[in-house]
Amino acid sequence: MHTRFLLTWLFAITLCHNVQAQKFDDHFENNTLRLDYIFSGNNEQQNISLVELSQSPEWYGRRGNLDKVLLQGNGQLCVTDSKTKKVIYRYSFSSLFQEWQSTEEATQLTKSFENTFLVPFPKSDVDIQVTLTNTHNKVTAKYTHHVNPNDILIRKIGQMGVTPWKYVYKANDPQHAIDIAIVAEGYTEQEMDLFEKDCQMCVEAYHQHEPFKSLKDKFNFIAVCSPSVESGVSIPHKQEWRNTVLGGNYDTFYSERYLTTLNIRKLHNVLAGIPYEHIIILVNTDNYGGGGIYNSYMMSSAHHAKTRPVIVHEFGHSFGGLGDEYFYDDQYETMYPSDTEPWEPNLTTLVDFDSKWKDMLGKDTPIPTPNVKSNDTKVLGVYEGGGYQSKGVYRPVMDCRMKTNECPIFCPVCDRAIRRMVEYHLNRE
């Protein structure tokens, strides 16, 4: 059953099929269509609802690989031309809602989460399908709706009152680079000088880590100076609550260090009219923590001693689609069932290891590989322990930037995955 999920190095499984590549100008205007949804449910069922459609000036996302996804993610969005029935755009993602479904709270409550996705603005009528899958790769929710690009109720945004912004780092060829917005959370108007210094620190951290160091001119970094009424961020376990622009907080899913925001529509309102494809949220606090969600956003404290390794790690999640390589076995539900190959490129259950880093191993490397005391990040193998589980999930090396804060580099498997993601975004074919 898993042969149909076999990954090539470039194009992973898709939930809708179309073999003919699409040209951007054939189907899209140079504008952005923003899609706001609500994902709701509990541990047994999921629902998807459309909230609103918006249009903003220019399109800052990819202009090649339009009908393909590199990673499967936990969900996919598929745009189909209503007349020809051809797929003209695909997008894969993960969501905080689906992560919440693995918690014990999801067995007791039904909750809803905001989700926003950006697609290029279509020239003609399209049908958009959003599909969510569970940890067994089974479809759990599917929602399809029609979009008429001339609909008078598509809200026009990002034309006036744009949040102040500036480039922190501009690539040598900014038109052929990935736009990363760094958004201020918990900085007052009077603290924007501090925020800009923190943005510089953030960019320096990426430029000090491979593969970002050698790919530095593949990214533009933009500081988005969104002011908060109060300084800091909410820390519920300390009974500290702050009035901040994004309403971010620690203690997500009752984990003290897990820092997120549920206000996704507000986040994208702040960004309307600004060049962005991926999002970093810097938080004005010295409290340790962060979070990263594939193709959604990453968030980190700005002033902790370990901020630099944390922001690199979390960007590995949100941009590279990398999985956590640490383990502790105290989560409510198994995130990586033994009968399903993870979609994350740096984890395997050995169900379909051929699709992962098998091609990078020496011919005499045992699979799985016995764990050793050495933390040499270059000794590739298949070491048990990863994805929060000590048994049944395997990682490429003993230590990696996706495992501990102390490891200074990404392992070769994670490095390759990030480089492939950059190429995927910037390929114009």
C-alpha positions as CSV (number, residue, x, y, z in Angstrom):
1,M,0.0,0.0,0.0
2,H,2.9,2.4,0.5
3,T,4.4,2.2,-2.9
4,R,2.1,4.9,-4.1
5,F,3.6,7.2,-1.4
6,L,7.1,6.7,-2.8
7,L,8.9,10.1,-2.8
8,T,11.1,11.3,-5.5
9,W,13.7,13.8,-4.2
10,L,11.7,16.6,-5.7
11,F,8.0,15.8,-5.8
12,A,6.2,14.0,-3.0
13,I,2.8,12.5,-2.9
14,T,0.0,14.7,-3.9
15,L,-3.7,14.4,-3.2
16,C,-4.7,15.6,-6.6
17,H,-3.0,14.6,-9.9
18,N,-1.9,16.5,-12.9
19,V,1.1,15.7,-15.0
20,Q,1.4,18.8,-17.2
21,A,3.4,21.7,-15.8
22,Q,1.6,25.0,-15.7
23,K,2.9,28.4,-16.7
24,F,2.2,31.2,-14.3
25,D,0.9,33.8,-16.8
26,D,-1.4,31.4,-18.4
27,H,-3.6,31.2,-15.3
28,F,-2.7,33.9,-12.8
29,E,-2.5,37.6,-12.4
30,N,0.3,39.2,-10.5
31,N,-1.8,39.5,-7.3
32,T,-2.5,37.3,-4.3
33,L,-5.7,35.5,-3.3
34,R,-5.9,35.0,0.4
35,L,-8.1,32.2,1.7
36,D,-9.2,32.2,5.3
37,Y,-10.6,29.0,6.8
38,I,-11.7,27.5,10.1
39,F,-10.5,24.0,10.9
40,S,-12.6,22.5,13.8
41,G,-13.3,19.3,15.5
42,N,-11.8,16.9,18.0
43,N,-9.7,13.8,18.1
44,E,-12.3,11.8,16.0
45,Q,-13.5,14.3,13.4
46,Q,-12.4,17.3,11.4
47,N,-14.4,20.1,9.6
48,I,-13.3,22.8,7.2
49,S,-15.2,26.1,6.7
50,L,-14.5,29.1,4.5
51,V,-14.4,32.4,6.3
52,E,-13.4,35.0,3.7
53,L,-11.6,35.7,0.4
54,S,-9.2,38.7,0.0
55,Q,-7.1,40.1,-2.7
56,S,-3.8,41.9,-2.2
57,P,-1.3,43.5,-4.6
58,E,1.4,41.4,-6.3
59,W,2.3,37.7,-5.8
60,Y,5.4,36.9,-3.9
61,G,5.3,33.2,-3.9
62,R,6.7,30.6,-6.3
63,R,6.2,30.9,-10.0
64,G,7.4,27.5,-11.0
65,N,6.5,24.0,-9.8
66,L,3.0,25.4,-9.6
67,D,1.1,22.1,-9.8
68,K,3.5,20.1,-7.6
69,V,4.3,19.8,-3.9
70,L,7.7,18.9,-2.6
71,L,6.5,17.5,0.8
72,Q,3.2,15.9,1.6
73,G,2.5,17.8,4.8
74,N,-0.5,17.1,6.9
75,G,-2.8,18.8,4.4
76,Q,-2.9,20.0,0.9
77,L,-4.7,22.8,-1.0
78,C,-5.4,22.2,-4.7
79,V,-6.5,24.9,-7.2
80,T,-8.2,23.6,-10.4
81,D,-9.3,25.5,-13.4
82,S,-13.1,25.2,-13.4
83,K,-13.4,24.9,-17.2
84,T,-10.4,22.6,-18.1
85,K,-10.4,20.7,-14.8
86,K,-6.6,21.0,-14.8
87,V,-4.7,21.5,-11.5
88,I,-3.0,24.9,-11.8
89,Y,-1.6,25.2,-8.2
90,R,-0.9,23.1,-5.2
91,Y,0.2,23.8,-1.7
92,S,1.0,21.5,1.3
93,F,1.0,22.5,4.9
94,S,0.6,21.5,8.5
95,S,-1.7,23.1,11.1
96,L,-1.7,23.7,14.8
97,F,-5.3,22.2,14.8
98,Q,-4.0,18.8,13.6
99,E,-1.3,18.8,16.2
100,W,-3.8,19.6,18.9
101,Q,-5.8,16.6,17.8
102,S,-3.0,14.4,19.2
103,T,-3.5,15.8,22.7
104,E,-5.6,14.4,25.5
105,E,-7.7,17.6,25.5
106,A,-9.0,16.8,22.0
107,T,-10.7,13.7,23.5
108,Q,-12.7,16.0,25.7
109,L,-13.4,19.1,23.7
110,T,-14.3,20.4,20.2
111,K,-12.3,23.4,19.2
112,S,-11.7,25.6,16.2
113,F,-8.5,27.1,14.7
114,E,-7.9,29.8,12.1
115,N,-5.9,28.9,9.0
116,T,-4.9,31.2,6.2
117,F,-3.4,30.3,2.8
118,L,-2.1,32.4,-0.1
119,V,-2.4,31.4,-3.7
120,P,-1.8,33.4,-6.9
121,F,-4.9,35.3,-8.1
122,P,-6.6,33.3,-10.8
123,K,-7.6,34.9,-14.1
124,S,-10.7,32.7,-14.5
125,D,-13.0,30.6,-12.3
126,V,-11.4,28.0,-10.2
127,D,-12.3,25.3,-7.7
128,I,-10.3,25.0,-4.6
129,Q,-10.1,21.8,-2.5
130,V,-8.6,21.6,1.0
131,T,-7.8,18.1,2.2
132,L,-6.6,17.1,5.7
133,T,-5.0,13.8,6.5
134,N,-4.2,12.0,9.8
135,T,-1.0,10.3,11.0
136,H,-1.9,7.2,9.0
137,N,-2.1,9.2,5.7
138,K,-5.8,8.8,5.6
139,V,-8.0,11.6,4.5
140,T,-10.1,12.9,7.4
141,A,-11.7,16.0,5.9
142,K,-12.1,17.4,2.4
143,Y,-13.8,20.7,1.5
144,T,-14.2,22.1,-2.1
145,H,-15.5,25.5,-3.0
146,H,-15.8,27.7,-6.1
147,V,-14.0,31.0,-6.6
148,N,-15.1,33.6,-9.2
149,P,-12.2,36.1,-9.4
150,N,-14.8,38.8,-10.3
151,D,-16.8,38.2,-7.1
152,I,-17.5,41.7,-5.7
153,L,-17.2,40.3,-2.1
154,I,-13.5,39.5,-2.5
155,R,-12.1,42.0,-0.1
156,K,-9.3,44.3,-1.3
157,I,-6.5,44.6,1.3
158,G,-2.9,45.8,1.5
159,Q,-3.4,48.9,-0.5
160,M,-3.7,51.5,2.3
161,G,-2.5,51.5,5.9
162,V,0.3,49.0,5.3
163,T,2.3,48.1,8.5
164,P,5.7,49.9,8.4
165,W,8.4,47.6,7.0
166,K,11.9,47.6,5.7
167,Y,14.5,45.2,4.3
168,V,16.9,43.8,6.8
169,Y,18.7,41.9,4.2
170,K,18.1,42.0,0.4
171,A,19.6,39.4,-1.9
172,N,21.7,40.4,-4.8
173,D,18.8,39.4,-7.1
174,P,15.8,40.1,-4.9
175,Q,13.3,39.2,-7.6
176,H,14.7,35.7,-7.6
177,A,14.8,35.2,-3.8
178,I,12.4,33.9,-1.2
179,D,10.7,36.7,0.9
180,I,10.8,36.0,4.6
181,A,8.9,38.5,6.8
182,I,10.0,39.0,10.4
183,V,7.1,40.2,12.4
184,A,7.3,42.1,15.7
185,E,5.3,40.6,18.6
186,G,5.3,42.3,22.0
187,Y,7.3,45.4,20.9
188,T,5.7,48.8,21.6
189,E,6.2,51.8,19.3
190,Q,9.0,52.9,21.5
191,E,10.8,49.6,21.2
192,M,11.0,49.3,17.4
193,D,14.7,50.2,17.4
194,L,15.2,47.1,19.6
195,F,13.1,45.1,17.2
196,E,15.2,46.1,14.2
197,K,18.4,45.1,16.2
198,D,16.8,41.7,17.0
199,C,16.0,41.3,13.3
200,Q,19.6,41.8,12.4
201,M,20.5,39.2,15.1
202,C,18.0,36.8,13.5
203,V,19.4,37.2,10.0
204,E,23.0,36.8,11.3
205,A,22.0,33.5,13.0
206,Y,20.8,32.1,9.7
207,H,23.8,33.3,7.8
208,Q,26.1,31.5,10.4
209,H,24.4,28.2,9.7
210,E,24.7,26.0,6.6
211,P,23.0,25.6,4.3
212,F,21.6,29.2,4.8
213,K,25.2,30.6,4.9
214,S,25.9,29.5,1.3
215,L,22.4,30.2,0.2
216,K,22.2,33.7,1.8
217,D,21.4,35.4,-1.5
218,K,18.4,33.1,-2.0
219,F,16.5,34.9,0.8
220,N,15.2,38.5,1.4
221,F,14.5,39.3,5.1
222,I,11.9,42.0,5.8
223,A,11.3,43.6,9.3
224,V,7.6,44.2,9.9
225,C,7.3,46.8,12.6
226,S,3.9,45.8,14.1
227,P,3.5,47.7,17.4
228,S,1.9,46.2,20.5
229,V,0.0,48.1,23.2
230,E,2.1,46.3,25.9
231,S,5.7,45.1,26.0
232,G,6.4,41.4,26.3
233,V,4.2,38.3,25.7
234,S,1.6,36.3,27.7
235,I,3.0,33.5,29.9
236,P,0.0,31.8,31.4
237,H,1.9,29.5,33.8
238,K,3.3,32.7,35.4
239,Q,-0.1,34.4,35.2
240,E,1.3,37.1,33.0
241,W,-1.0,38.4,30.3
242,R,-0.1,41.0,27.8
243,N,-2.0,43.0,25.2
244,T,0.1,42.3,22.1
245,V,-0.6,42.7,18.4
246,L,-0.8,38.9,17.7
247,G,-2.0,37.7,21.1
248,G,0.8,35.2,21.3
249,N,1.4,33.0,24.4
250,Y,3.5,30.3,25.9
251,D,1.9,27.1,27.3
252,T,0.4,26.0,24.0
253,F,-1.2,22.6,24.7
254,Y,0.0,23.1,28.3
255,S,3.7,22.9,27.3
256,E,5.5,25.7,29.1
257,R,8.0,26.4,26.3
258,Y,5.6,26.1,23.3
259,L,5.1,29.6,22.0
260,T,2.4,30.2,19.4
261,T,-0.4,32.5,18.3
262,L,-3.9,31.4,17.3
263,N,-4.7,34.7,15.6
264,I,-3.7,33.7,12.1
265,R,-6.0,36.1,10.4
266,K,-4.6,39.0,12.4
267,L,-1.1,37.9,11.5
268,H,-1.9,38.0,7.8
269,N,-3.7,41.4,8.2
270,V,-0.5,42.8,9.7
271,L,1.4,41.5,6.6
272,A,-1.1,42.6,4.0
273,G,0.6,44.6,1.2
274,I,4.1,43.5,2.3
275,P,6.4,41.1,0.4
276,Y,6.2,37.7,2.2
277,E,6.1,34.0,1.5
278,H,7.3,32.6,4.8
279,I,6.9,34.1,8.3
280,I,9.1,34.5,11.3
281,I,7.6,36.0,14.5
282,L,10.1,37.5,16.9
283,V,8.8,37.9,20.5
284,N,10.1,40.5,22.9
285,T,10.9,38.3,25.8
286,D,13.8,36.5,27.4
287,N,11.6,33.5,28.4
288,Y,12.8,30.3,26.6
289,G,10.6,28.9,23.9
290,G,9.3,28.8,20.4
291,G,7.4,26.9,17.8
292,G,7.4,26.1,14.1
293,I,4.6,24.8,11.8
294,Y,5.3,23.8,8.2
295,N,4.2,26.4,5.7
296,S,2.5,28.4,8.4
297,Y,4.9,30.4,10.7
298,M,7.7,30.0,13.2
299,M,7.9,31.9,16.5
300,S,10.7,32.4,18.9
301,S,11.7,34.5,21.9
302,A,14.2,37.1,20.9
303,H,16.3,37.6,24.1
304,H,17.1,34.2,25.5
305,A,20.6,32.9,25.6
306,K,19.6,30.1,23.2
307,T,17.6,32.2,20.8
308,R,20.0,31.8,17.9
309,P,19.8,28.0,17.8
310,V,16.1,28.0,18.5
311,I,15.2,30.3,15.6
312,V,17.3,28.1,13.2
313,H,15.7,25.0,14.6
314,E,12.1,26.3,14.3
315,F,12.8,27.6,10.7
316,G,13.8,24.0,9.9
317,H,10.2,23.1,10.8
318,S,8.3,26.0,9.2
319,F,10.4,26.3,6.0
320,G,12.1,22.9,5.5
321,G,9.3,20.7,6.8
322,L,11.8,18.9,9.0
323,G,10.7,16.8,12.0
324,D,12.0,16.9,15.5
325,E,14.7,14.3,16.1
326,Y,14.4,14.2,19.9
327,F,12.2,11.8,21.9
328,Y,10.7,11.4,25.3
329,D,7.7,9.1,24.9
330,D,5.3,11.1,27.1
331,Q,2.9,12.4,24.5
332,Y,-0.7,11.4,24.5
333,E,-0.8,9.8,21.1
334,T,1.8,8.3,18.8
335,M,2.7,10.9,16.2
336,Y,4.3,8.4,13.8
337,P,2.5,5.0,13.6
338,S,4.7,2.0,12.7
339,D,2.6,1.2,9.5
340,T,3.1,4.6,7.9
341,E,6.2,6.4,6.5
342,P,6.5,10.0,7.9
343,W,6.4,12.7,5.2
344,E,9.2,14.7,7.0
345,P,12.5,14.1,5.1
346,N,14.6,13.5,8.2
347,L,12.5,10.8,9.9
348,T,11.6,7.2,8.9
349,T,9.7,4.3,10.3
350,L,11.5,2.1,7.7
351,V,8.1,1.5,5.9
352,D,9.5,3.2,2.8
353,F,13.2,4.0,3.7
354,D,14.1,4.0,0.0
355,S,12.4,7.4,-0.3
356,K,14.5,8.9,2.4
357,W,18.3,9.0,2.9
358,K,19.1,5.5,1.9
359,D,21.0,6.8,-1.1
360,M,23.3,8.7,1.2
361,L,24.4,5.7,3.2
362,G,27.6,3.7,2.8
363,K,26.9,0.2,1.4
364,D,28.0,-1.4,4.6
365,T,25.8,0.7,6.9
366,P,23.5,-1.5,8.9
367,I,19.8,-0.6,8.8
368,P,18.9,0.2,11.5
369,T,22.2,1.4,12.8
370,P,23.3,0.6,16.5
371,N,23.2,3.8,18.6
372,V,26.7,4.9,19.7
373,K,27.9,7.4,22.2
374,S,29.6,9.5,19.6
375,N,27.7,12.7,18.6
376,D,29.6,13.1,15.3
377,T,27.0,14.8,13.1
378,K,28.5,13.5,9.9
379,V,28.3,9.7,10.6
380,L,25.1,8.9,8.8
381,G,23.0,5.9,9.7
382,V,19.5,5.0,10.8
383,Y,19.4,5.6,14.5
384,E,16.4,4.6,16.6
385,G,14.7,7.5,18.4
386,G,13.0,10.5,16.9
387,G,9.7,12.2,16.4
388,Y,9.1,12.2,20.2
389,Q,9.3,8.4,20.2
390,S,12.2,6.3,21.5
391,K,11.1,3.2,19.6
392,G,10.0,2.7,16.0
393,V,11.1,6.1,14.6
394,Y,14.6,6.6,13.2
395,R,16.8,9.7,12.6
396,P,19.9,10.1,10.3
397,V,22.6,11.0,12.9
398,M,23.2,10.8,16.6
399,D,22.9,14.6,17.0
400,C,21.6,17.4,14.7
401,R,20.3,21.0,14.8
402,M,16.8,19.3,14.8
403,K,17.7,17.3,17.9
404,T,19.5,19.6,20.4
405,N,20.3,23.2,20.9
406,E,23.9,22.3,21.5
407,C,24.5,20.8,18.0
408,P,25.9,23.6,15.9
409,I,24.9,22.3,12.5
410,F,22.2,20.5,10.5
411,C,23.0,16.9,9.6
412,P,23.7,16.1,5.9
413,V,20.1,14.8,5.4
414,C,18.5,18.0,6.8
415,D,21.0,20.1,4.9
416,R,20.0,18.4,1.6
417,A,16.3,18.8,2.4
418,I,16.6,22.5,3.0
419,R,18.6,23.0,-0.2
420,R,15.9,21.1,-2.1
421,M,13.2,23.2,-0.7
422,V,15.0,26.4,-1.8
423,E,15.4,25.0,-5.3
424,Y,11.8,24.0,-5.4
425,H,10.7,27.5,-4.5
426,L,13.0,29.3,-6.9
427,N,12.7,26.9,-9.9
428,R,10.7,28.8,-12.6
429,E,10.0,25.8,-14.8
